[in-house]
Amino acid sequence: MKRIIFLSLMVALIMGSCSPEKKSPVEGTWNMIYGSWNSFDKTFPADLDGGQIKMYTKHYFSHVGQFKADSIMDNHGCGSYALNGNQFEETIIYRYGGTDQGEKIKLLLDVQNDTLTIRWPVDENWNLAENFSIEKYVRLD
């Protein structure tokens, strides 16, 4: 009898410790459906052809894209990220053109169903600038 109780407790402890780890809401692959940037006078897809895919793992992100207006603009890079509620901070490891490697970029992030919205820049108190950039993505997986 003691053996059955002991084995039952062991099975219960093993099953309890094997609960699935909670995934971040951004983990997965996302396809850009809209982009408007405060430093650029064109929006996607209205004024630009092309597109961009963004991928998130547990701690890292990568994006690759190409847009075309009058000329072709490549856009790709990768880095690590931290997410706290809707406060999202990217640390750039590599970006095409190499202008901001090592920098930390603060953004506001919102995931609603299958749509990811990213807005920036924000200040040190996480307040969004009056003239901000926005990108919207839909989940691919």
MDAnalysis code that builds the backbone (N, CA, C; Angstrom):
import MDAnalysis as mda
import numpy as np

u = mda.Universe.empty(423, n_residues=141, atom_resindex=np.repeat(np.arange(141), 3), trajectory=True)
u.add_TopologyAttr("name", ["N", "CA", "C"] * 141)
u.add_TopologyAttr("resid", np.arange(1, 142))
u.add_TopologyAttr("resname", ["MET", "LYS", "ARG", "ILE", "ILE", "PHE", "LEU", "SER", "LEU", "MET", "VAL", "ALA", "LEU", "ILE", "MET", "GLY", "SER", "CYS", "SER", "PRO", "GLU", "LYS", "LYS", "SER", "PRO", "VAL", "GLU", "GLY", "THR", "TRP", "ASN", "MET", "ILE", "TYR", "GLY", "SER", "TRP", "ASN", "SER", "PHE", "ASP", "LYS", "THR", "PHE", "PRO", "ALA", "ASP", "LEU", "ASP", "GLY", "GLY", "GLN", "ILE", "LYS", "MET", "TYR", "THR", "LYS", "HIS", "TYR", "PHE", "SER", "HIS", "VAL", "GLY", "GLN", "PHE", "LYS", "ALA", "ASP", "SER", "ILE", "MET", "ASP", "ASN", "HIS", "GLY", "CYS", "GLY", "SER", "TYR", "ALA", "LEU", "ASN", "GLY", "ASN", "GLN", "PHE", "GLU", "GLU", "THR", "ILE", "ILE", "TYR", "ARG", "TYR", "GLY", "GLY", "THR", "ASP", "GLN", "GLY", "GLU", "LYS", "ILE", "LYS", "LEU", "LEU", "LEU", "ASP", "VAL", "GLN", "ASN", "ASP", "THR", "LEU", "THR", "ILE", "ARG", "TRP", "PRO", "VAL", "ASP", "GLU", "ASN", "TRP", "ASN", "LEU", "ALA", "GLU", "ASN", "PHE", "SER", "ILE", "GLU", "LYS", "TYR", "VAL", "ARG", "LEU", "ASP"])
u.atoms.positions = np.array([
    [0.825, -1.196, 0.000],
    [0.000, 0.000, 0.000],
    [0.873, 1.266, 0.000],
    [1.916, 1.249, 0.864],
    [2.808, 2.395, 0.927],
    [3.486, 2.622, -0.417],
    [3.801, 1.528, -1.091],
    [4.457, 1.620, -2.397],
    [3.547, 2.304, -3.421],
    [2.282, 1.993, -3.434],
    [1.314, 2.591, -4.367],
    [1.175, 4.088, -4.094],
    [1.087, 4.457, -2.821],
    [0.973, 5.873, -2.463],
    [2.239, 6.623, -2.886],
    [3.403, 6.029, -2.604],
    [4.671, 6.648, -2.982],
    [4.757, 6.838, -4.502],
    [4.433, 5.796, -5.260],
    [4.466, 5.891, -6.725],
    [3.467, 6.922, -7.242],
    [2.296, 6.989, -6.645],
    [1.284, 7.976, -7.050],
    [1.788, 9.392, -6.820],
    [2.430, 9.616, -5.675],
    [2.997, 10.939, -5.392],
    [4.105, 11.292, -6.376],
    [4.957, 10.334, -6.702],
    [6.043, 10.567, -7.657],
    [5.485, 10.936, -9.031],
    [4.475, 10.204, -9.479],
    [3.860, 10.496, -10.779],
    [3.242, 11.887, -10.762],
    [2.549, 12.232, -9.680],
    [1.927, 13.561, -9.573],
    [2.979, 14.660, -9.589],
    [4.093, 14.490, -8.887],
    [5.168, 15.484, -8.877],
    [5.812, 15.630, -10.251],
    [6.039, 14.524, -10.921],
    [6.641, 14.570, -12.259],
    [5.710, 15.280, -13.225],
    [4.433, 14.950, -13.188],
    [3.476, 15.588, -14.102],
    [3.349, 17.076, -13.791],
    [3.369, 17.443, -12.523],
    [3.266, 18.856, -12.150],
    [4.477, 19.664, -12.574],
    [5.645, 19.044, -12.582],
    [6.853, 19.778, -12.967],
    [7.032, 19.846, -14.468],
    [6.220, 19.163, -15.233],
    [6.339, 19.140, -16.686],
    [5.321, 20.050, -17.362],
    [4.800, 21.028, -16.654],
    [3.825, 21.922, -17.270],
    [4.510, 22.725, -18.368],
    [3.821, 22.978, -19.473],
    [4.439, 23.691, -20.587],
    [4.813, 25.124, -20.199],
    [5.955, 25.567, -20.708],
    [6.419, 26.924, -20.449],
    [5.547, 27.907, -21.239],
    [5.180, 28.997, -20.610],
    [4.342, 29.992, -21.270],
    [5.157, 30.729, -22.330],
    [4.630, 30.753, -23.554],
    [5.291, 31.428, -24.665],
    [4.999, 32.918, -24.641],
    [5.970, 33.687, -25.085],
    [5.766, 35.119, -25.262],
    [4.747, 35.333, -26.378],
    [3.881, 36.336, -26.276],
    [2.889, 36.564, -27.329],
    [3.504, 36.973, -28.664],
    [4.769, 37.391, -28.674],
    [5.398, 37.798, -29.935],
    [6.105, 36.653, -30.638],
    [6.350, 35.538, -29.937],
    [7.071, 34.425, -30.554],
    [6.336, 33.936, -31.784],
    [7.089, 33.780, -32.866],
    [6.521, 33.308, -34.122],
    [7.014, 34.142, -35.283],
    [6.335, 33.988, -36.404],
    [6.702, 34.667, -37.642],
    [5.573, 35.601, -38.051],
    [5.937, 36.818, -38.443],
    [4.973, 37.873, -38.727],
    [5.249, 38.493, -40.089],
    [4.198, 38.825, -40.819],
    [4.286, 39.448, -42.140],
    [3.773, 40.889, -42.056],
    [4.586, 41.844, -42.500],
    [4.184, 43.248, -42.441],
    [3.005, 43.519, -43.383],
    [1.995, 44.211, -42.840],
    [0.846, 44.607, -43.651],
    [0.734, 46.131, -43.766],
    [1.444, 46.868, -42.903],
    [1.383, 48.326, -42.934],
    [2.641, 48.885, -42.283],
    [3.142, 49.976, -42.841],
    [4.268, 50.678, -42.245],
    [4.201, 52.160, -42.563],
    [4.414, 52.977, -41.557],
    [4.498, 54.433, -41.706],
    [5.612, 54.895, -40.776],
    [6.614, 55.593, -41.335],
    [7.805, 55.932, -40.580],
    [7.965, 57.435, -40.485],
    [8.311, 57.928, -39.279],
    [8.409, 59.370, -39.054],
    [9.561, 60.008, -39.821],
    [10.517, 59.227, -40.283],
    [11.657, 59.784, -41.024],
    [11.537, 59.568, -42.527],
    [10.378, 59.115, -42.986],
    [10.200, 58.756, -44.396],
    [8.800, 59.170, -44.812],
    [8.664, 59.790, -45.967],
    [7.359, 60.338, -46.364],
    [6.482, 59.362, -47.138],
    [6.803, 58.081, -47.146],
    [6.003, 57.087, -47.856],
    [5.500, 56.041, -46.866],
    [4.373, 55.431, -47.194],
    [3.828, 54.358, -46.367],
    [3.787, 53.061, -47.171],
    [3.768, 51.972, -46.442],
    [3.641, 50.654, -47.052],
    [2.256, 50.118, -46.709],
    [1.532, 49.577, -47.650],
    [1.848, 49.264, -49.031],
    [1.404, 50.328, -50.037],
    [0.842, 51.438, -49.571],
    [0.297, 52.449, -50.485],
    [1.351, 52.996, -51.447],
    [2.524, 53.340, -50.935],
    [3.543, 53.999, -51.754],
    [4.742, 53.114, -52.071],
    [4.824, 51.951, -51.454],
    [5.997, 51.092, -51.598],
    [5.592, 49.685, -51.991],
    [6.345, 49.083, -52.904],
    [6.203, 47.667, -53.207],
    [7.157, 46.902, -52.302],
    [6.934, 45.598, -52.162],
    [7.840, 44.765, -51.385],
    [7.181, 44.251, -50.132],
    [7.987, 44.112, -49.085],
    [7.454, 43.625, -47.822],
    [8.551, 43.266, -46.847],
    [8.121, 42.779, -45.687],
    [9.074, 42.421, -44.644],
    [8.483, 41.322, -43.776],
    [9.334, 40.391, -43.357],
    [8.982, 39.323, -42.432],
    [9.783, 39.552, -41.157],
    [9.144, 39.403, -40.008],
    [9.820, 39.534, -38.717],
    [9.595, 38.239, -37.943],
    [10.672, 37.710, -37.345],
    [10.588, 36.459, -36.599],
    [11.107, 36.672, -35.186],
    [10.396, 36.094, -34.217],
    [10.781, 36.181, -32.814],
    [10.901, 34.777, -32.242],
    [12.011, 34.530, -31.525],
    [12.149, 33.324, -30.719],
    [11.953, 33.756, -29.272],
    [12.371, 32.939, -28.334],
    [12.180, 33.270, -26.929],
    [12.903, 34.554, -26.516],
    [14.115, 34.785, -27.069],
    [14.894, 35.952, -26.662],
    [15.436, 36.781, -27.829],
    [15.269, 36.320, -29.068],
    [15.888, 36.979, -30.210],
    [14.870, 37.277, -31.295],
    [15.237, 38.262, -32.143],
    [14.406, 38.596, -33.288],
    [15.283, 38.719, -34.527],
    [14.644, 38.609, -35.660],
    [15.305, 38.808, -36.939],
    [14.262, 39.366, -37.894],
    [14.682, 40.247, -38.768],
    [13.761, 40.727, -39.796],
    [14.502, 40.839, -41.115],
    [13.767, 40.594, -42.173],
    [14.326, 40.719, -43.512],
    [13.235, 41.256, -44.429],
    [13.604, 42.253, -45.221],
    [12.636, 42.840, -46.123],
    [13.307, 43.637, -47.221],
    [12.491, 43.967, -48.187],
    [12.958, 44.792, -49.281],
    [11.770, 45.610, -49.766],
    [11.989, 46.913, -49.908],
    [10.951, 47.813, -50.360],
    [11.436, 48.527, -51.616],
    [10.477, 48.928, -52.447],
    [10.839, 49.624, -53.669],
    [9.898, 50.800, -53.887],
    [10.484, 51.970, -53.974],
    [9.765, 53.179, -54.388],
    [10.449, 53.596, -55.687],
    [11.342, 54.573, -55.632],
    [12.140, 54.951, -56.792],
    [13.346, 54.028, -56.938],
    [13.798, 53.472, -55.831],
    [14.925, 52.543, -55.832],
    [14.627, 51.429, -54.837],
    [15.469, 50.411, -54.840],
    [15.289, 49.286, -53.933],
    [15.975, 49.589, -52.612],
    [15.244, 49.350, -51.512],
    [15.778, 49.562, -50.165],
    [15.748, 48.234, -49.415],
    [16.936, 47.703, -49.091],
    [17.018, 46.487, -48.293],
    [16.883, 46.847, -46.820],
    [16.243, 45.976, -46.072],
    [16.076, 46.202, -44.637],
    [16.162, 44.855, -43.940],
    [17.286, 44.603, -43.268],
    [17.407, 43.360, -42.525],
    [18.316, 43.554, -41.329],
    [18.065, 42.748, -40.309],
    [18.849, 42.834, -39.092],
    [18.381, 41.816, -38.081],
    [19.051, 41.820, -36.929],
    [18.692, 40.888, -35.867],
    [19.199, 41.435, -34.535],
    [18.703, 40.840, -33.469],
    [19.129, 41.250, -32.138],
    [18.402, 40.465, -31.069],
    [18.564, 40.917, -29.851],
    [17.849, 40.323, -28.727],
    [16.754, 41.296, -28.303],
    [15.836, 40.806, -27.483],
    [14.762, 41.691, -27.027],
    [14.336, 41.324, -25.615],
    [13.701, 42.290, -24.973],
    [13.073, 42.089, -23.667],
    [11.671, 42.683, -23.754],
    [10.693, 41.970, -23.227],
    [9.301, 42.405, -23.265],
    [8.764, 42.429, -21.841],
    [8.196, 43.586, -21.455],
    [7.578, 43.743, -20.140],
    [6.235, 44.425, -20.364],
    [5.164, 43.647, -20.405],
    [3.849, 44.211, -20.740],
    [3.867, 44.644, -22.194],
    [3.647, 45.946, -22.434],
    [3.725, 46.459, -23.808],
    [5.039, 47.206, -24.056],
    [5.933, 47.196, -23.068],
    [7.240, 47.848, -23.204],
    [8.224, 46.844, -23.794],
    [8.762, 47.196, -24.940],
    [9.583, 46.293, -25.723],
    [10.916, 46.974, -25.996],
    [12.012, 46.298, -25.674],
    [13.327, 46.891, -25.908],
    [14.160, 45.943, -26.758],
    [14.582, 46.425, -27.924],
    [15.451, 45.666, -28.809],
    [16.894, 46.100, -28.587],
    [17.797, 45.137, -28.582],
    [19.229, 45.420, -28.597],
    [19.739, 44.933, -29.944],
    [20.195, 45.853, -30.764],
    [20.583, 45.531, -32.136],
    [21.932, 44.812, -32.144],
    [21.967, 43.621, -32.732],
    [23.223, 42.902, -32.933],
    [23.762, 43.231, -34.321],
    [22.882, 43.199, -35.325],
    [23.281, 43.515, -36.694],
    [22.124, 44.205, -37.394],
    [22.416, 45.231, -38.141],
    [21.420, 45.883, -38.981],
    [22.093, 46.297, -40.266],
    [21.394, 46.132, -41.369],
    [21.920, 46.512, -42.677],
    [22.375, 47.969, -42.634],
    [23.576, 48.235, -43.048],
    [24.136, 49.576, -42.987],
    [24.983, 49.801, -41.752],
    [24.780, 48.988, -40.713],
    [25.616, 49.003, -39.527],
    [25.600, 50.272, -38.701],
    [24.541, 51.074, -38.794],
    [24.548, 52.367, -38.113],
    [24.169, 52.302, -36.643],
    [23.461, 51.270, -36.208],
    [22.995, 51.261, -34.817],
    [23.288, 49.951, -34.088],
    [24.328, 49.237, -34.498],
    [24.705, 48.021, -33.800],
    [25.044, 48.313, -32.341],
    [24.545, 47.467, -31.441],
    [24.787, 47.636, -30.016],
    [23.812, 48.571, -29.329],
    [23.019, 49.312, -30.076],
    [22.074, 50.243, -29.469],
    [20.843, 49.519, -28.943],
    [20.248, 50.091, -27.911],
    [18.972, 49.616, -27.372],
    [17.890, 50.573, -27.870],
    [16.835, 50.004, -28.408],
    [15.745, 50.803, -28.952],
    [14.479, 50.453, -28.184],
    [13.832, 51.469, -27.617],
    [12.584, 51.274, -26.880],
    [11.413, 51.446, -27.845],
    [10.456, 50.530, -27.745],
    [9.265, 50.553, -28.580],
    [8.057, 50.168, -27.740],
    [6.891, 50.515, -28.211],
    [5.650, 50.023, -27.606],
    [5.095, 48.948, -28.519],
    [4.657, 47.854, -27.926],
    [4.216, 46.703, -28.691],
    [2.834, 46.274, -28.219],
    [2.000, 45.897, -29.164],
    [0.658, 45.434, -28.836],
    [0.339, 44.224, -29.701],
    [-0.124, 43.140, -29.093],
    [-0.565, 41.955, -29.828],
    [-2.050, 41.780, -29.557],
    [-2.851, 41.854, -30.600],
    [-4.290, 41.631, -30.517],
    [-4.657, 40.541, -31.513],
    [-5.047, 39.373, -30.999],
    [-5.360, 38.214, -31.835],
    [-4.150, 37.883, -32.710],
    [-4.284, 38.031, -34.036],
    [-3.177, 37.690, -34.930],
    [-2.471, 38.925, -35.481],
    [-2.630, 40.084, -34.834],
    [-2.019, 41.330, -35.304],
    [-1.030, 41.866, -34.277],
    [0.167, 42.180, -34.750],
    [1.234, 42.760, -33.949],
    [1.435, 44.202, -34.406],
    [1.388, 45.150, -33.472],
    [1.600, 46.566, -33.779],
    [2.790, 47.057, -32.968],
    [3.732, 47.703, -33.657],
    [4.928, 48.253, -33.024],
    [4.955, 49.752, -33.297],
    [5.157, 50.561, -32.229],
    [5.232, 52.026, -32.363],
    [6.472, 52.539, -31.643],
    [7.097, 53.536, -32.211],
    [8.295, 54.149, -31.635],
    [8.546, 55.486, -32.293],
    [9.364, 56.370, -31.772],
    [10.191, 56.265, -30.575],
    [9.406, 56.604, -29.320],
    [9.935, 56.095, -28.206],
    [9.403, 56.431, -26.891],
    [10.542, 57.016, -26.058],
    [10.190, 57.806, -25.062],
    [11.215, 58.407, -24.202],
    [11.560, 57.457, -23.047],
    [12.393, 57.915, -22.128],
    [12.845, 57.073, -21.008],
    [11.698, 56.668, -20.089],
    [10.558, 57.374, -20.144],
    [9.375, 57.035, -19.343],
    [8.342, 56.254, -20.154],
    [8.731, 55.808, -21.327],
    [7.896, 55.016, -22.217],
    [6.720, 55.794, -22.807],
    [6.860, 57.117, -22.910],
    [5.843, 57.943, -23.548],
    [6.148, 58.025, -25.042],
    [5.145, 57.778, -25.855],
    [5.288, 57.796, -27.304],
    [5.458, 59.219, -27.812],
    [6.391, 59.425, -28.727],
    [6.612, 60.738, -29.331],
    [5.380, 61.165, -30.129],
    [5.208, 62.465, -30.296],
    [4.067, 62.981, -31.050],
    [4.121, 62.535, -32.509],
    [5.297, 62.575, -33.102],
    [5.507, 62.130, -34.477],
    [6.211, 60.774, -34.410],
    [5.436, 59.680, -34.525],
    [5.993, 58.347, -34.316],
    [5.858, 57.479, -35.556],
    [6.639, 56.418, -35.574],
    [6.576, 55.402, -36.622],
    [5.698, 54.260, -36.138],
    [5.091, 53.554, -37.098],
    [4.235, 52.417, -36.752],
    [4.394, 51.340, -37.813],
    [4.460, 50.104, -37.355],
    [4.460, 48.944, -38.242],
    [3.418, 47.964, -37.718],
    [2.667, 47.367, -38.664],
    [1.665, 46.359, -38.301],
    [1.980, 45.079, -39.064],
    [1.836, 43.965, -38.347],
    [2.116, 42.648, -38.899],
    [0.964, 41.708, -38.596],
    [0.803, 40.672, -39.437],
    [-0.122, 39.583, -39.142],
    [0.691, 38.303, -38.962],
    [0.209, 37.462, -38.065],
    [0.912, 36.229, -37.735],
    [0.856, 35.257, -38.914],
    [2.023, 34.700, -39.242],
    [2.094, 33.661, -40.262],
    [2.052, 32.260, -39.660],
    [2.567, 32.122, -38.431],
    [2.504, 30.809, -37.758],
    [2.254, 30.988, -36.275],
])
